[in-house]
Amino acid sequence: MNLREKFIAWLTKEPPPVEQPPCDFNRLKLEIRPGDVLLIEGRSRISQFIRTITQSPWTHSALYIGRADDIEDEELRKLIAEKRPQDENDQKRLIIEGVMDKGTIISTLHSYHKQHIRICRPIGLAPADAQLVIGYAIKAVGQPYNVKQIFDLLRFLLPWSILPRRWGSSLFTTPSGEPESGICSSLIAEAFISVKFPILPFLIPGIDESASQLVQRNPYIFTPKDFDYSPYFQIIKYPVFSMEAQLPYYRRLPWTDKDIMHQGKGEMVGPKKKKKIVEKDNPANPQDEGTS
């Protein structure tokens, strides 16, 4: 391992959690849908750096693509089979993410089961477009992670009174002047922009609402918190103890707390004592009363 690899490993090492995450992962994994964006509160050194420059607890983002069998396009399923870890089966819930030391990869939702996670669901995204967004991300698997973009974001987010304005012209570009591969949030932004889905578009106001126009922002300036902030994404949380959660209706029916079973014809039996209990007053079964 060379010095660069050691430095990246030091930056990306995730320490063990110091407390239980405040979200219910089991419920989250059952409710999540393909096309949802996951926000993750990381604990690594690079996560602390991203938290500082973005002023947000959300330091990483990933796109949920579902199980391999959920992908409609056969060619995309083949790409997943080629690029995902060989020890993963088709029934695993998969995500696409950009990781500093690995690039854009396919991994499993379960790899974040000990993390604080939030779901950002694109409001009104058509199923066909959700598949296109997923397809765009799958085709990007294998691209390297753009470490330079993190430092470009730092320069972008700092006020220009501190940094020279001329530095802005070189943001998010290579020496050739062309954009290169991005980080986790920029890839997801590119995928949604490819179907003209808004995240935080720039508004050019007109005389009235019909004359106003939207302009997509550069995907390279997006950070994980922007999906949380966007009015076009529904924020979904699954706390460990939900005050709104109710038992299914069949568990809320007025079941008797007595250990008895109805045998028909007005007779009920206590299973433990095997003793017949005659139902004397049962206005709901007048026919049974007449025949007993």
C-alpha positions as CSV (number, residue, x, y, z in Angstrom):
1,M,0.0,0.0,0.0
2,N,1.5,3.3,-1.1
3,L,1.4,6.6,0.8
4,R,-1.7,7.9,-1.1
5,E,-3.6,4.7,-0.4
6,K,-2.7,4.8,3.3
7,F,-3.8,8.4,3.5
8,I,-7.2,7.6,1.8
9,A,-7.6,4.6,4.2
10,W,-7.0,6.9,7.1
11,L,-9.5,9.5,5.8
12,T,-12.3,6.9,5.1
13,K,-12.0,4.6,8.1
14,E,-15.3,4.4,9.9
15,P,-15.0,4.2,13.7
16,P,-17.6,2.0,15.4
17,P,-20.8,3.8,16.4
18,V,-20.9,5.3,19.9
19,E,-24.6,5.0,20.2
20,Q,-27.7,3.4,18.6
21,P,-28.7,5.2,15.4
22,P,-32.0,7.0,15.9
23,C,-33.7,5.2,13.0
24,D,-35.5,1.9,12.5
25,F,-33.4,0.1,9.8
26,N,-35.8,-2.9,9.5
27,R,-38.7,-0.7,8.7
28,L,-36.7,1.5,6.4
29,K,-35.5,-1.4,4.3
30,L,-39.1,-2.6,3.8
31,E,-40.5,0.8,2.8
32,I,-37.7,2.1,0.5
33,R,-38.4,2.2,-3.2
34,P,-36.1,2.1,-6.3
35,G,-35.1,5.6,-7.2
36,D,-35.0,6.9,-3.6
37,V,-32.0,8.8,-2.5
38,L,-30.4,7.8,0.8
39,L,-28.6,10.3,3.0
40,I,-26.1,8.9,5.5
41,E,-24.5,10.6,8.5
42,G,-20.9,9.3,8.3
43,R,-18.4,9.1,11.1
44,S,-15.1,9.0,9.1
45,R,-12.5,11.8,9.0
46,I,-13.6,12.7,5.5
47,S,-17.2,12.8,6.7
48,Q,-16.2,15.3,9.4
49,F,-14.5,17.4,6.7
50,I,-17.6,17.3,4.5
51,R,-19.8,18.1,7.5
52,T,-17.7,21.2,8.1
53,I,-17.8,22.6,4.6
54,T,-21.4,21.8,3.9
55,Q,-22.7,22.7,7.4
56,S,-24.9,19.6,7.4
57,P,-24.9,16.3,9.2
58,W,-25.5,14.5,5.9
59,T,-22.1,13.6,4.6
60,H,-22.8,10.8,2.0
61,S,-25.6,10.0,-0.4
62,A,-26.5,6.9,-2.4
63,L,-29.1,5.9,-4.9
64,Y,-31.3,2.9,-4.1
65,I,-31.8,0.6,-7.1
66,G,-33.6,-2.3,-5.5
67,R,-32.9,-6.0,-6.1
68,A,-31.3,-7.0,-9.3
69,D,-34.5,-8.7,-10.4
70,D,-36.3,-5.3,-10.0
71,I,-34.4,-3.9,-12.9
72,E,-36.6,-4.1,-16.0
73,D,-33.8,-3.7,-18.6
74,E,-32.0,-6.9,-19.3
75,E,-28.8,-5.2,-20.4
76,L,-28.7,-3.3,-17.1
77,R,-29.2,-6.5,-15.1
78,K,-26.2,-7.9,-16.9
79,L,-24.2,-4.9,-16.0
80,I,-25.1,-5.3,-12.4
81,A,-24.1,-9.0,-12.5
82,E,-20.7,-8.0,-13.9
83,K,-20.0,-5.1,-11.5
84,R,-21.5,-6.0,-8.2
85,P,-19.5,-8.0,-5.6
86,Q,-19.4,-11.7,-6.5
87,D,-20.5,-12.8,-3.1
88,E,-23.8,-10.9,-3.4
89,N,-27.0,-12.6,-4.6
90,D,-30.0,-11.3,-6.6
91,Q,-32.1,-10.9,-3.5
92,K,-29.9,-8.3,-1.8
93,R,-31.1,-4.7,-1.8
94,L,-28.6,-2.8,-3.8
95,I,-27.4,0.8,-3.9
96,I,-25.1,2.8,-6.1
97,E,-22.6,5.1,-4.4
98,G,-19.4,7.0,-4.9
99,V,-16.7,6.0,-2.4
100,M,-13.3,7.8,-2.2
101,D,-11.1,4.7,-2.2
102,K,-13.3,2.6,-4.6
103,G,-15.0,5.0,-7.1
104,T,-18.6,4.5,-8.2
105,I,-19.6,1.1,-7.0
106,I,-22.6,-1.2,-6.4
107,S,-23.0,-2.2,-2.7
108,T,-25.8,-3.3,-0.4
109,L,-28.3,-1.3,1.6
110,H,-27.3,-3.5,4.6
111,S,-23.8,-2.1,4.7
112,Y,-25.3,1.0,6.3
113,H,-27.6,-0.8,8.8
114,K,-25.6,0.7,11.7
115,Q,-25.8,4.3,10.4
116,H,-28.2,7.1,10.7
117,I,-30.1,7.1,7.4
118,R,-32.8,9.3,5.8
119,I,-34.8,8.7,2.7
120,C,-35.4,11.4,0.1
121,R,-38.1,10.3,-2.3
122,P,-38.5,12.2,-5.6
123,I,-42.0,13.5,-5.7
124,G,-44.1,12.3,-8.6
125,L,-41.2,10.7,-10.5
126,A,-42.7,8.5,-13.2
127,P,-41.8,4.7,-12.9
128,A,-40.3,4.8,-16.4
129,D,-38.1,7.8,-15.5
130,A,-37.1,6.1,-12.3
131,Q,-35.8,3.2,-14.4
132,L,-33.9,5.7,-16.5
133,V,-32.3,7.4,-13.5
134,I,-31.3,4.0,-12.2
135,G,-29.9,3.0,-15.6
136,Y,-27.8,6.2,-15.8
137,A,-26.3,5.4,-12.4
138,I,-25.6,1.8,-13.2
139,K,-23.8,2.8,-16.4
140,A,-21.5,5.1,-14.3
141,V,-20.3,2.2,-12.1
142,G,-16.6,1.9,-12.3
143,Q,-15.8,5.6,-12.7
144,P,-13.1,6.9,-10.3
145,Y,-14.0,9.2,-7.3
146,N,-13.0,12.8,-8.0
147,V,-11.1,13.9,-4.9
148,K,-10.4,17.2,-6.5
149,Q,-14.1,18.0,-6.5
150,I,-14.2,18.0,-2.6
151,F,-11.5,20.8,-2.6
152,D,-13.4,22.6,-5.4
153,L,-16.5,22.5,-3.2
154,L,-14.5,24.0,-0.3
155,R,-13.4,26.8,-2.6
156,F,-16.9,27.2,-4.0
157,L,-18.6,27.4,-0.6
158,L,-16.2,29.9,0.9
159,P,-17.0,33.6,0.3
160,W,-15.1,35.2,-2.5
161,S,-13.9,37.9,-0.1
162,I,-11.5,35.2,1.2
163,L,-10.5,33.6,-2.1
164,P,-9.6,35.3,-5.4
165,R,-12.6,35.4,-7.8
166,R,-10.4,34.1,-10.6
167,W,-10.1,30.8,-8.9
168,G,-13.8,30.2,-9.7
169,S,-13.1,29.7,-13.4
170,S,-11.2,26.5,-12.7
171,L,-13.8,24.8,-10.5
172,F,-14.9,21.3,-11.4
173,T,-12.8,21.0,-14.5
174,T,-9.7,19.1,-15.6
175,P,-6.7,20.8,-17.2
176,S,-8.4,20.1,-20.6
177,G,-11.4,22.2,-19.5
178,E,-13.8,19.2,-19.5
179,P,-15.7,18.0,-16.4
180,E,-14.4,14.7,-14.9
181,S,-16.0,12.1,-12.7
182,G,-17.7,13.4,-9.6
183,I,-18.5,12.5,-6.1
184,C,-21.5,10.6,-4.7
185,S,-24.0,13.5,-4.8
186,S,-23.0,14.8,-8.2
187,L,-23.5,11.4,-9.9
188,I,-27.0,11.2,-8.4
189,A,-27.7,14.8,-9.5
190,E,-26.6,14.0,-13.0
191,A,-28.9,10.9,-13.1
192,F,-32.0,13.0,-12.1
193,I,-31.0,15.9,-14.4
194,S,-30.9,13.4,-17.3
195,V,-34.7,13.0,-17.1
196,K,-35.2,16.8,-16.4
197,F,-36.2,16.1,-12.8
198,P,-35.5,19.2,-10.6
199,I,-33.4,19.2,-7.5
200,L,-32.6,22.8,-6.8
201,P,-33.1,24.6,-10.2
202,F,-32.3,28.2,-10.8
203,L,-35.5,30.3,-11.4
204,I,-35.5,33.0,-14.1
205,P,-38.6,35.0,-13.2
206,G,-40.9,36.2,-15.9
207,I,-43.8,38.6,-16.0
208,D,-46.0,35.9,-14.6
209,E,-45.7,32.2,-13.6
210,S,-46.2,31.0,-17.2
211,A,-43.3,33.2,-18.4
212,S,-40.9,32.0,-15.7
213,Q,-38.2,29.5,-16.7
214,L,-36.1,27.0,-14.8
215,V,-32.4,26.3,-15.4
216,Q,-30.7,23.2,-14.1
217,R,-27.7,23.8,-11.8
218,N,-24.3,22.3,-12.4
219,P,-24.5,18.8,-10.8
220,Y,-21.0,19.2,-9.5
221,I,-22.1,21.8,-7.0
222,F,-24.6,19.5,-5.3
223,T,-23.9,18.1,-1.9
224,P,-25.9,15.5,0.1
225,K,-27.8,18.1,2.0
226,D,-29.3,19.5,-1.2
227,F,-31.6,16.5,-1.6
228,D,-32.8,17.1,2.0
229,Y,-33.3,20.8,1.2
230,S,-35.0,20.3,-2.2
231,P,-38.8,20.9,-2.3
232,Y,-39.0,18.2,-5.0
233,F,-38.0,15.4,-2.6
234,Q,-40.2,14.0,0.1
235,I,-38.3,13.5,3.4
236,I,-39.1,10.1,5.0
237,K,-38.0,9.2,8.5
238,Y,-38.4,6.0,10.4
239,P,-37.5,6.7,14.1
240,V,-36.9,3.8,16.4
241,F,-40.0,4.7,18.4
242,S,-42.7,6.2,16.2
243,M,-45.5,8.0,17.9
244,E,-47.7,7.6,14.8
245,A,-47.2,3.9,14.3
246,Q,-50.3,1.8,15.0
247,L,-50.9,-1.9,15.1
248,P,-52.5,-3.4,12.0
249,Y,-56.3,-3.1,12.1
250,Y,-56.7,-6.9,12.8
251,R,-54.7,-6.5,16.0
252,R,-56.8,-3.5,17.1
253,L,-60.1,-5.4,16.8
254,P,-61.9,-5.9,20.1
255,W,-60.7,-9.4,20.8
256,T,-61.6,-10.9,24.1
257,D,-58.7,-11.3,26.6
258,K,-60.2,-14.7,27.8
259,D,-58.6,-17.9,26.6
260,I,-61.7,-19.2,24.9
261,M,-62.9,-20.4,21.5
262,H,-66.3,-20.4,19.9
263,Q,-67.6,-23.8,19.0
264,G,-70.8,-22.8,17.3
265,K,-74.4,-23.1,18.5
266,G,-73.8,-20.8,21.3
267,E,-71.0,-22.9,22.9
268,M,-67.6,-21.6,23.8
269,V,-64.7,-23.7,25.0
270,G,-61.8,-22.8,27.2
271,P,-58.9,-24.6,25.5
272,K,-56.9,-25.1,28.6
273,K,-59.6,-26.5,30.9
274,K,-61.5,-28.1,28.0
275,K,-64.7,-26.9,29.7
276,K,-67.8,-25.9,27.8
277,I,-69.1,-22.4,28.4
278,V,-72.7,-21.9,27.4
279,E,-73.4,-18.5,25.9
280,K,-76.5,-17.4,27.7
281,D,-76.9,-13.9,26.4
282,N,-75.8,-13.4,22.8
283,P,-78.1,-11.0,21.0
284,A,-75.9,-11.3,17.9
285,N,-76.9,-15.0,17.5
286,P,-80.7,-15.2,18.1
287,Q,-80.9,-18.3,15.9
288,D,-78.3,-20.1,18.0
289,E,-80.3,-19.3,21.1
290,G,-83.4,-20.8,19.7
291,T,-81.7,-24.1,18.7
292,S,-79.7,-24.6,21.9
